[in-house]
Amino acid sequence: MHKFKYNAFWNLSSPWTSLVILCIGLCISCAEPDKTDDKSKTHNPNILFLFADDQRDGTIAALGNNDIITPHLDQLVNNGTTFENAYIMGAMNGAVCAPSRAMLMTGRTLFSIDPTGNTIDKAHTTLPKALENAGYQTHHIGKWHNGRDAFIQSFAGGKNIFFGGMHSQYNVPTYDYSFAGHYENDNTNPLSPKHSSELYAEAAIDFINNYNDENPFFTYVAFQAPHDPREMPDEYLKMYDSKNVPLPPNFMAKHPFDNGELDIRDEWLAGYPRTKLEVLANIKAYYAMITHLDAQIGRIIQALKNKGLYENTIIVFAGDNGLAVGQHGLLGKQNLYEHSINVPLIFSGPGIPKGKKSTTFAYLSDLYSTFIELGPKVEPPATVEGLSLKEAIVADAQIRDDTFHCYKNFHRAARNDRYKIIKYNVKGTVTTQLFDLHVDPYEMKNLAEDTNHADQLNIMESLLRELMVEFKDEADLEKPNWGVPVIKAWKDKVDQTAINYLRELAQKERKMRGF
């Protein structure tokens, strides 16, 4: 290698020097990769997905519930676009939230996945994996209910990961992310006395505070609240102890007929027949959990603002399914009434209209395509069946004209803009309900036997049959037991020791409420 001595050739005033410097600069410019494309990746918005467990529609003050306290969710509503007709499709098991989450993670419909939601087929590219392939850093916090193998194939990072359906809100067994995919019991984190909502919020805040990657992030914060047990710091319950919270108009002491799922864990959380006092106590505790959750959401959003990430982050809030809490004489979500299938869904952030309400029908499984189109704007995998909601957000497009719902082998439902039909086949007895949701949003007046609505009943039965075929439902309304195997009641499949334990937990919950 030659060593050059300083001479006139390197004199900065020399024209030769200027020419050489220019050439060197051009060479360096040519040799360097074009960073314009790299930086353009950072222009894609971050996505913060906040997912509640068992939070039904109608539990946000800004959306018309004057009895609940939700200041931070109210801000999301005011700063974003809300879908008033967002739904889950249903489930083939009592743990409704498992298939709900599997449909969301795959963008597929109920009969195109493991309908229990306990596993996700490796042939289906999950939402976080698709976003990772498009340049996003993916991070999971909180509840994962679709099997550990599916989690391993989905996320590139995470903290305080809870594998399971439910647990006490305190001392939750969680894992930190394992790059080796090791989530054996001896790898759990030390149990924390913090409430699960606080535990997950702090993990999200920690992620935001330490985020310095040039690529955008997809952070999925899956809370356990407001799923029972209805535990929360006392200060939040005290907000409702003296509050005059009304009973829902469709409160009933018992369901008017056997719907095939009246003896299941969720229904053990209050005595039979239901009493107004016990249902009110449950509603207040449910609201208190949501208010506590709302406070944690406020902390996470503030962290985004403090870090300077808020303006380039799309925040999405949704619930995995609804909950009866006393409506129609039910406590749980194992039914197809509006209170159990209609969920909150809010988008807020860059490019999202503020204060907007969309009435289009949407499924949670549509979030896959929507996140892709709002974020990296790439083609979703061919396995995705959900529709993008973007045009409903930025314009006023109606994405769907109707929805289809099912629960196990004995509940089927369909709705259009105005009417809803629910059919039951329990032990060979078929029951039909027809509701006019425009005048009867609480589904209290069954019109199925009303001769004035005979034509409408025929229309809705035809719609239900069409949707059953469209969504690959093997049930046939013309056959005995609809031609599908009877799915055993949950309590008849679970070990008796587990049944006894869960009954004890339900009794403990009732005692907490004073019953």
HUNORNOR-V66340 format. One line per field, one symbol per residue. ss: DSSP state (~ for helix, > for strand, _ for the rest). phi: phi as a letter, one per 30 degrees, with the letter a starting at -180 (. if undefined). A space follows every 50 residues. Layout:
ss->???
phi->???
This chain:
ss->_______~~~____~~~~~~~~~~~~~~~~~___~~~~~~~~___>>>>> >>___>____~~~_______~~~~~~~~~>>>>>>>>__>>____~~~~~ ~~~~~~___~~~______________~~~~~~~___>>>>>>>>___~~~ ~~_____>>>>>>___________>_________~~~________~~~~~ ~~~~~~~~~_______>>>>>>___________~~~~~~~~_________ >_____________~~~~~______~~~~~~~~~~~~~~~~~~~~~~~~~ ~~~~~~~__~~~>>>>>>>_______>__________~~~~>>_>>>>__ _____>>>>>>>>~~~~~~~~~~~_______________~~~~~______ __>>>>>___>>>>>___>>>>>>>>__>>>>>>>>______________ ~~~~~~~~~~~~~~~~~~~~_________~~~~______~~~___~~~~~ ~~~~~~~~~~~~___
phi->.dccddbddcddddddddddddddddddddddddddddddddddddbccc bccicddicbedcjcdcccbdddeddddcbcccdbcbcdkacaddeddde dddddciccedcbdddidbbeddcddeddddddcjddcbcbjdbbbjddd dedcccalahdcclcaaedbhddbbcdcddicbdedcddedcdddedddd dddddddddcdbddddccccccdddcedddcaeedddddcecddddddec dbdaddadcibccbeedddbdcddcddddddddddddddddddedddddd dddedddicddcbdcbcacdacadhjdhiccccdacdedccdbdabcbkd iceciccccddbcddddeddddddcdhcddedddcdcdceddddbbdcdb cabbbabhcbbbabbbebcbcbcbbchiccbbbbbcddcbdchccdcdcd ddcddddddddddedddddecidddbddcehiibdddeeeddcceddded dddddddddddedjb
